[in-house]
Structures are given as C-alpha cells and as structure tokens.
C-alpha cells in the first residue's frame, strides 16, 4: 500500500523528510490494485427530473422538501438500475464485480439493490453479496446553493454566481459546501482503501456525478482543463479501469449502450 500522501497512479511522493532515505521506486509487483475498477452513477432520481423541468422553465425553486441524501430513484431510474444489473451479469467472469462500495444516499443504495437483485437473479453473483456503504462516495455538498436551480442562484446569490464563474468548478467552494477539489480529496482517500482491501479483485463503485468525475480526475491524472472539458456523467453509465503495469488504466468511460432498450 502506498504511503499517505502518495498520489495514486502518480509517481511515489513520500511524506517523510527530504533528508530521510527512501527507495526511489517500488516494484510494480508490490502495487496493490483491484484487477478491475468499475464506477457508475446512480439511476435517474426524482430530483434529476425536477431540476430538468425547473431549468427548462427558468423556475426559482424545485418541489423537493427532503434532504439530498433521501432523494429516491424515479421509475426511469429504477429501469436503468435493472439494465445495469443485466450488464453486470453479462460481463466476463473475471471482470464481474464480487464486491460493491456504495454511497449511503438513498438513490445510490436503491440503484445498488436493484442492480444486484437483477444480476443475482441471472445467476451471475450471489444474492447475499455484501455491499459496503462509504460516505466518501456521497455527492458533492453545495451548502447555501443546495436545491437551487441556476436561475435561483443568479437571482438570490448573484455574488456567488459571479465567484463561481471566476474561480471555475474545480476550486469554487460555495458557503457551507464543497469544491470539486474537496471531493477529490475524499475520493483519493477512498481509493487507497479500495486498492488495499480489493487487491486482485474486480470491484464496483456506485456513486454520483461529481464523485465519478473525481475518480477519473485522480486515476487518469487529468489537468483542470481536461476535467472541465468532460460532459456530465450519465445515470447508470459505466466507466472501467484495468490494473496494468502497476496502474489502473482506463478501458471505457461514461458508456450507456446497455441502457438503450430502457430509455427509448
């Protein structure tokens, strides 16, 4: 396991004193990585639907009264989760996750439950497969901007809207919330644990738009410009990395072919 402070998939950067002798390079054979890492965003949520309607109408509010953590899937999101389970079952045996790490939010937990039931029903994974819920996979926290459509942010918090445009999404932190860079910090922490505990095994991470983006940012060592050029992560899309030569290397990103029959 890499030392704390080491950048995953980057070069070894010890946190010890520069005068302390350390080995410059670790052999690739000593690197602990899952054989395959798959990340998905939850299925469409009821909030996704309400925000799409609000943005189209220029509305200043959405009819959501519960916590962000308690927002469930829409009916379409449930169908997407079933399609994800069928995709999971159709994977080659060596790539098929037998371990799941999941955001504790309702929409991710529901996505996992439905996909797992579908895959287990097809005989691909044990119905008793354990799911590990980890708060580091939760969605980005938006603080005072929580549950506000774009028009409401411009109207109610014009100074924050201007500061957001100036700083860019990677570094802008709303009052009481997180920047993308803040999310990246907890994603890197999670990846260290995943690499240590799931070494040599395929693993599935069920998360959110921002957390999946930060996974790619960390694993593929993107620049800010490369990161912000990416489009949104699609609901129940699949992104996959394979362990090769001591790194997790990208195999696919944000693909949704498996959802075609369920989104027509």
KEKE-3310 file (N, C-alpha, C; in steps of 0.2 Angstrom, whole numbers, plus 5000, padded with zeros to 4 digits):
npx = (5004:5003:5011:5004:4999:5005:5002:4989:4992:5001:5018:5029:5028:5035:5029:5039:5053:5064:5077:5077:5081:5074:5067:5068:5059:5045:5044:5033:5026:5024:5013:4997:4982:4964:4959:4950:4942:4926:4915:4900:4886:4872:4855:4843:4836:4822:4824:4833:4824:4815:4824:4828:4815:4814:4825:4822:4810:4815:4813:4813:4813:4812:4801:4805:4807:4814:4830:4845:4851:4841:4834:4825:4825:4818:4805:4810:4824:4824:4822:4834:4843:4840:4844:4858:4861:4859:4869:4880:4879:4881:4895:4912:4917:4929:4929:4918:4911:4913:4912:4905:4906:4897:4889:4881:4868:4851:4847:4858:4859:4847:4849:4860:4854:4844:4851:4860:4850:4845:4857:4860:4848:4850:4860:4873:4880:4882:4866:4868:4878:4889:4887:4896:4894:4900:4903:4912:4910:4899:4888:4893:4893:4883:4880:4874:4869:4862:4849:4845:4839:4848:4843:4838:4850:4857:4848:4846:4858:4869:4882:4889:4886:4894:4907:4908:4909:4921:4931:4930:4924:4932:4939:4930:4921:4906:4898:4897:4898:4906:4920:4925:4938:4938:4930:4938:4948:4943:4939:4952:4956:4947:4950:4963:4960:4951:4960:4969:4961:4954:4963:4968:4955:4939:4930:4915:4910:4897:4891:4890:4887:4898:4907:4911:4917:4928:4934:4939:4947:4957:4962:4966:4974:4971:4972:4966:4959:4957:4948:4937:4932:4925:4910:4894:4892:4883:4867:4868:4878:4893:4910:4926:4941:4957:4969:4985:5002:5006:4997:4980:4972:4963:4948:4935:4924:4910:4900:4884:4878:4871:4859:4851:4839:4831:4828:4821)
npy = (4994:5011:5025:5037:5052:5049:5051:5043:5032:5040:5046:5040:5049:5053:5056:5059:5067:5076:5073:5060:5044:5035:5022:5025:5020:5009:4991:4985:4974:4975:4984:4986:4983:4984:4971:4975:4990:4997:5010:5018:5030:5033:5028:5038:5051:5057:5070:5074:5074:5084:5095:5096:5100:5112:5120:5121:5129:5140:5141:5146:5138:5121:5107:5100:5093:5085:5079:5080:5068:5059:5058:5048:5036:5039:5031:5029:5029:5017:5007:5009:5005:4991:4988:4990:4980:4969:4971:4970:4956:4951:4953:4947:4933:4935:4949:4952:4961:4956:4963:4977:4994:5008:5024:5031:5037:5038:5036:5030:5018:5012:5010:5001:4990:4986:4983:4973:4963:4960:4955:4945:4937:4932:4923:4927:4933:4931:4931:4936:4944:4956:4973:4988:5002:5019:5035:5043:5042:5050:5062:5078:5092:5106:5117:5133:5134:5123:5113:5123:5129:5135:5148:5153:5153:5164:5174:5175:5173:5182:5186:5175:5167:5174:5173:5159:5158:5165:5157:5144:5127:5117:5123:5132:5134:5134:5143:5134:5122:5111:5111:5104:5100:5098:5086:5078:5075:5067:5056:5052:5047:5036:5028:5023:5015:5006:5000:4994:4984:4978:4972:4963:4959:4961:4976:4986:5003:5013:5028:5046:5060:5070:5063:5052:5059:5064:5053:5049:5060:5059:5045:5046:5056:5070:5086:5102:5108:5098:5090:5099:5100:5088:5080:5079:5065:5051:5045:5029:5025:5017:5016:5010:5004:4995:4985:4987:4986:4991:5002:5008:5008:5017:5009:5011:5024:5032:5025:5021:5011:5000:5004:5007:5000:5003:5016:5022)
npz = (5000:4996:5004:5015:5007:4995:4978:4970:4956:4952:4953:4965:4980:4994:5011:5021:5028:5017:5020:5024:5020:5007:4996:4979:4969:4969:4966:4952:4955:4968:4970:4975:4969:4963:4952:4942:4941:4942:4939:4943:4940:4950:4946:4936:4947:4957:4959:4949:4938:4942:4942:4929:4923:4930:4926:4912:4913:4919:4932:4950:4960:4966:4969:4981:4997:5005:5013:5003:5004:5005:4993:4981:4968:4952:4942:4929:4933:4941:4931:4924:4933:4933:4920:4922:4931:4922:4913:4921:4924:4912:4910:4907:4917:4924:4925:4932:4945:4962:4973:4981:4983:4990:4989:5003:5001:4997:4983:4977:4985:4982:4968:4968:4975:4967:4955:4959:4963:4951:4944:4952:4951:4938:4940:4941:4951:4969:4979:4991:4991:4999:5002:5004:5012:5010:5016:5009:4996:4994:4987:4980:4991:4992:5000:5004:4991:4989:4982:4973:4958:4943:4939:4951:4959:4952:4954:4968:4974:4968:4969:4973:4961:4952:4958:4956:4942:4940:4947:4943:4942:4948:4959:4965:4980:4987:5000:5015:5008:4996:4985:4969:4970:4984:4985:4977:4986:4996:4988:4984:4996:4998:4987:4991:5001:4994:4985:4994:5001:4991:4982:4968:4964:4955:4957:4961:4961:4967:4964:4962:4951:4952:4961:4953:4942:4949:4952:4939:4937:4947:4944:4931:4930:4926:4919:4925:4914:4906:4914:4915:4903:4901:4898:4907:4919:4915:4920:4928:4919:4913:4919:4917:4923:4921:4930:4925:4923:4936:4937:4937:4923:4910:4902:4898:4897:4904:4897:4889:4882:4886:4891:4881:4877:4887:4888:4878)
capx = (5000:5007:5011:4999:5002:5007:4997:4988:4994:5007:5025:5029:5030:5035:5028:5044:5058:5068:5084:5076:5082:5068:5068:5065:5054:5043:5042:5026:5023:5022:5007:4991:4976:4959:4960:4946:4938:4920:4911:4893:4882:4865:4850:4839:4832:4816:4827:4835:4818:4813:4829:4827:4809:4815:4829:4818:4806:4818:4810:4817:4813:4810:4797:4809:4807:4818:4837:4848:4853:4835:4830:4824:4825:4812:4803:4815:4830:4823:4823:4841:4847:4839:4848:4864:4861:4859:4876:4884:4878:4884:4902:4916:4918:4935:4928:4912:4912:4910:4912:4902:4906:4892:4887:4875:4862:4845:4847:4863:4858:4842:4852:4864:4849:4840:4856:4862:4845:4845:4862:4859:4843:4853:4865:4879:4883:4877:4861:4870:4884:4889:4888:4899:4892:4905:4901:4917:4907:4892:4888:4896:4888:4883:4879:4869:4866:4858:4842:4843:4841:4853:4840:4838:4857:4858:4844:4846:4866:4872:4889:4891:4886:4900:4913:4909:4912:4928:4936:4929:4921:4937:4941:4924:4918:4900:4897:4895:4898:4912:4923:4927:4944:4937:4928:4944:4952:4940:4940:4958:4957:4943:4954:4968:4957:4949:4966:4972:4956:4951:4968:4967:4948:4935:4925:4910:4908:4891:4892:4886:4891:4904:4912:4913:4921:4934:4938:4943:4952:4963:4965:4969:4979:4969:4973:4959:4956:4954:4942:4931:4930:4921:4902:4891:4892:4876:4864:4869:4883:4898:4917:4930:4949:4960:4976:4991:5009:5006:4992:4973:4972:4956:4946:4929:4922:4903:4896:4877:4875:4867:4853:4847:4832:4827:4827:4818)
capy = (5000:5017:5029:5043:5057:5047:5052:5036:5031:5045:5044:5040:5055:5051:5062:5059:5072:5075:5070:5053:5040:5031:5019:5029:5017:5002:4987:4985:4968:4977:4988:4983:4986:4979:4969:4979:4995:4999:5016:5020:5035:5031:5029:5044:5052:5062:5077:5075:5075:5091:5100:5097:5104:5119:5123:5122:5134:5146:5142:5148:5133:5114:5104:5095:5095:5081:5080:5077:5061:5055:5058:5041:5035:5039:5025:5028:5027:5010:5003:5010:5001:4985:4987:4990:4973:4964:4972:4967:4949:4949:4954:4940:4931:4938:4956:4953:4963:4952:4967:4983:5000:5012:5030:5029:5040:5033:5034:5025:5012:5009:5008:4995:4985:4984:4980:4967:4959:4958:4951:4938:4933:4929:4918:4930:4935:4928:4936:4938:4948:4961:4980:4992:5009:5023:5042:5047:5042:5054:5068:5085:5096:5113:5122:5138:5133:5116:5113:5129:5129:5140:5154:5155:5155:5170:5179:5175:5174:5184:5187:5168:5165:5178:5170:5153:5158:5167:5153:5138:5122:5113:5127:5136:5131:5138:5144:5128:5117:5108:5112:5098:5098:5094:5079:5074:5073:5061:5051:5049:5043:5030:5024:5020:5009:5001:4997:4989:4979:4974:4970:4957:4958:4966:4980:4991:5009:5016:5035:5052:5063:5073:5058:5048:5063:5065:5046:5050:5065:5056:5040:5047:5062:5075:5093:5106:5110:5091:5089:5103:5098:5082:5081:5076:5058:5049:5040:5022:5024:5013:5018:5004:5004:4989:4985:4986:4989:4995:5007:5007:5011:5017:5005:5014:5030:5035:5022:5019:5007:4995:5007:5009:4997:5005:5024:5024)
capz = (5000:4995:5010:5015:5003:4988:4973:4966:4949:4950:4955:4973:4984:5001:5016:5025:5027:5011:5021:5026:5014:5005:4990:4974:4966:4971:4960:4950:4958:4975:4969:4977:4965:4961:4945:4938:4945:4938:4943:4940:4944:4952:4941:4937:4953:4956:4959:4942:4934:4944:4940:4922:4922:4933:4921:4906:4914:4922:4939:4955:4965:4964:4974:4985:5004:5009:5012:4997:5005:5005:4987:4978:4961:4948:4939:4924:4936:4943:4925:4922:4938:4931:4915:4924:4933:4917:4910:4926:4924:4906:4910:4908:4924:4928:4926:4936:4952:4968:4979:4979:4988:4988:4993:5008:4999:4995:4976:4976:4988:4978:4962:4970:4977:4961:4950:4962:4963:4944:4942:4956:4948:4932:4942:4940:4958:4975:4981:4998:4991:5004:5000:5009:5011:5012:5015:5005:4989:4993:4982:4982:4996:4989:5005:5003:4984:4989:4979:4970:4951:4940:4939:4958:4961:4949:4957:4976:4976:4962:4970:4972:4954:4949:4960:4954:4936:4940:4950:4940:4946:4952:4965:4968:4986:4990:5008:5018:5003:4994:4978:4966:4973:4991:4983:4975:4992:4999:4983:4984:5002:4997:4983:4995:5005:4989:4982:4999:5003:4985:4978:4964:4963:4952:4962:4958:4965:4965:4967:4960:4945:4954:4963:4947:4939:4953:4951:4933:4938:4951:4941:4924:4931:4922:4921:4926:4908:4903:4918:4914:4896:4901:4899:4914:4920:4914:4925:4927:4914:4916:4917:4919:4923:4922:4933:4921:4924:4942:4937:4935:4916:4908:4897:4895:4901:4904:4892:4891:4877:4889:4893:4875:4877:4893:4888:4872)
cpx = (5004:5006:5006:5003:5004:5001:4995:4989:4999:5013:5025:5032:5029:5033:5033:5049:5062:5075:5083:5077:5076:5070:5064:5059:5052:5042:5035:5023:5021:5015:5001:4985:4971:4961:4956:4942:4932:4917:4905:4890:4875:4860:4846:4835:4826:4819:4830:4830:4816:4817:4828:4821:4810:4820:4826:4813:4809:4815:4815:4817:4811:4806:4800:4810:4812:4825:4839:4849:4847:4831:4830:4825:4818:4811:4808:4822:4830:4825:4830:4845:4846:4844:4856:4866:4862:4866:4881:4884:4881:4892:4906:4917:4923:4934:4922:4913:4909:4910:4910:4903:4901:4891:4881:4868:4857:4845:4852:4862:4852:4845:4856:4859:4846:4845:4858:4857:4844:4851:4862:4854:4845:4858:4872:4883:4879:4872:4863:4876:4884:4890:4891:4897:4897:4903:4906:4914:4900:4893:4891:4891:4889:4881:4873:4866:4862:4851:4840:4844:4845:4850:4840:4845:4858:4854:4845:4854:4870:4880:4892:4892:4892:4906:4914:4911:4919:4933:4935:4927:4926:4938:4935:4921:4912:4900:4894:4895:4905:4914:4924:4933:4943:4934:4933:4948:4949:4940:4946:4959:4953:4947:4960:4966:4954:4955:4969:4967:4953:4956:4967:4960:4944:4930:4921:4909:4902:4891:4887:4890:4897:4909:4915:4918:4928:4938:4942:4949:4958:4966:4969:4973:4977:4971:4966:4956:4953:4948:4936:4928:4925:4914:4900:4891:4884:4874:4865:4874:4889:4905:4921:4938:4951:4967:4981:4997:5009:5001:4985:4972:4965:4954:4940:4927:4914:4899:4889:4874:4870:4860:4849:4840:4828:4825:4824:4811)
cpy = (5006:5021:5034:5048:5056:5048:5045:5037:5037:5042:5045:5046:5054:5057:5063:5065:5071:5072:5063:5049:5035:5028:5023:5026:5010:4998:4986:4979:4970:4981:4984:4987:4981:4977:4973:4984:4998:5005:5017:5026:5031:5032:5036:5045:5057:5069:5078:5077:5083:5096:5101:5101:5111:5123:5125:5128:5140:5147:5143:5143:5126:5111:5099:5097:5091:5082:5077:5070:5056:5055:5051:5042:5036:5032:5023:5026:5019:5005:5004:5005:4993:4983:4987:4983:4968:4965:4969:4959:4946:4950:4947:4939:4935:4946:4958:4955:4958:4956:4974:4988:5005:5018:5028:5033:5036:5031:5030:5018:5008:5006:5001:4989:4982:4980:4974:4962:4956:4954:4945:4934:4930:4924:4921:4931:4932:4933:4939:4942:4955:4968:4984:4999:5014:5030:5046:5046:5046:5059:5074:5089:5103:5118:5127:5137:5126:5117:5119:5128:5135:5147:5157:5157:5162:5176:5180:5176:5176:5185:5180:5165:5168:5174:5163:5153:5160:5161:5146:5133:5118:5117:5131:5131:5136:5138:5137:5122:5115:5110:5105:5095:5095:5087:5075:5071:5067:5055:5048:5044:5036:5026:5020:5014:5004:4997:4992:4983:4975:4972:4963:4955:4963:4970:4985:4996:5012:5023:5040:5055:5066:5068:5054:5052:5064:5058:5047:5055:5063:5050:5041:5053:5068:5082:5096:5107:5103:5089:5093:5103:5092:5084:5078:5068:5056:5044:5033:5020:5019:5015:5012:5006:4997:4990:4983:4989:4993:5001:5005:5011:5011:5012:5008:5019:5032:5032:5020:5015:5002:4997:5008:5007:5000:5013:5026:5027)
cpz = (5000:5002:5009:5011:4996:4984:4969:4959:4947:4952:4962:4976:4991:5006:5021:5024:5021:5013:5023:5019:5013:4998:4985:4971:4969:4965:4959:4954:4965:4975:4970:4973:4964:4954:4940:4942:4940:4942:4939:4944:4945:4946:4941:4943:4952:4956:4952:4937:4936:4942:4933:4920:4924:4928:4915:4907:4917:4929:4944:4961:4962:4970:4978:4992:5008:5009:5005:4998:5004:4998:4983:4971:4958:4945:4933:4927:4939:4937:4923:4927:4936:4925:4917:4927:4928:4913:4915:4925:4917:4905:4910:4915:4928:4929:4930:4943:4957:4974:4977:4985:4985:4992:4997:5006:4996:4988:4974:4979:4984:4971:4963:4971:4971:4956:4953:4962:4955:4942:4946:4953:4941:4934:4942:4946:4963:4977:4988:4997:4995:5000:5005:5007:5014:5011:5010:4998:4988:4988:4984:4986:4993:4994:5004:4996:4984:4987:4976:4962:4949:4941:4946:4961:4958:4952:4965:4978:4970:4963:4970:4965:4951:4951:4957:4946:4936:4942:4946:4945:4950:4959:4969:4974:4988:4997:5011:5014:5002:4987:4975:4969:4980:4990:4981:4981:4995:4994:4983:4991:5001:4992:4986:4998:5000:4987:4987:5000:4997:4980:4974:4962:4959:4957:4958:4963:4962:4968:4963:4954:4947:4957:4958:4943:4942:4953:4945:4934:4942:4947:4935:4924:4926:4924:4922:4919:4905:4907:4916:4907:4895:4902:4906:4913:4919:4919:4923:4921:4918:4914:4920:4918:4925:4925:4927:4922:4930:4942:4935:4928:4913:4902:4894:4899:4899:4898:4894:4886:4880:4891:4887:4875:4882:4893:4882:4874)
residu = (UNK:UNK:UNK:UNK:UNK:UNK:UNK:UNK:UNK:UNK:UNK:UNK:UNK:UNK:UNK:UNK:UNK:UNK:UNK:UNK:UNK:UNK:UNK:UNK:UNK:UNK:UNK:UNK:UNK:UNK:UNK:UNK:UNK:UNK:UNK:UNK:UNK:UNK:UNK:UNK:UNK:UNK:UNK:UNK:UNK:UNK:UNK:UNK:UNK:UNK:UNK:UNK:UNK:UNK:UNK:UNK:UNK:UNK:UNK:UNK:UNK:UNK:UNK:UNK:UNK:UNK:UNK:UNK:UNK:UNK:UNK:UNK:UNK:UNK:UNK:UNK:UNK:UNK:UNK:UNK:UNK:UNK:UNK:UNK:UNK:UNK:UNK:UNK:UNK:UNK:UNK:UNK:UNK:UNK:UNK:UNK:UNK:UNK:UNK:UNK:UNK:UNK:UNK:UNK:UNK:UNK:UNK:UNK:UNK:UNK:UNK:UNK:UNK:UNK:UNK:UNK:UNK:UNK:UNK:UNK:UNK:UNK:UNK:UNK:UNK:UNK:UNK:UNK:UNK:UNK:UNK:UNK:UNK:UNK:UNK:UNK:UNK:UNK:UNK:UNK:UNK:UNK:UNK:UNK:UNK:UNK:UNK:UNK:UNK:UNK:UNK:UNK:UNK:UNK:UNK:UNK:UNK:UNK:UNK:UNK:UNK:UNK:UNK:UNK:UNK:UNK:UNK:UNK:UNK:UNK:UNK:UNK:UNK:UNK:UNK:UNK:UNK:UNK:UNK:UNK:UNK:UNK:UNK:UNK:UNK:UNK:UNK:UNK:UNK:UNK:UNK:UNK:UNK:UNK:UNK:UNK:UNK:UNK:UNK:UNK:UNK:UNK:UNK:UNK:UNK:UNK:UNK:UNK:UNK:UNK:UNK:UNK:UNK:UNK:UNK:UNK:UNK:UNK:UNK:UNK:UNK:UNK:UNK:UNK:UNK:UNK:UNK:UNK:UNK:UNK:UNK:UNK:UNK:UNK:UNK:UNK:UNK:UNK:UNK:UNK:UNK:UNK:UNK:UNK:UNK:UNK:UNK:UNK:UNK:UNK:UNK:UNK:UNK:UNK:UNK:UNK:UNK:UNK:UNK:UNK:UNK:UNK:UNK:UNK)
# end
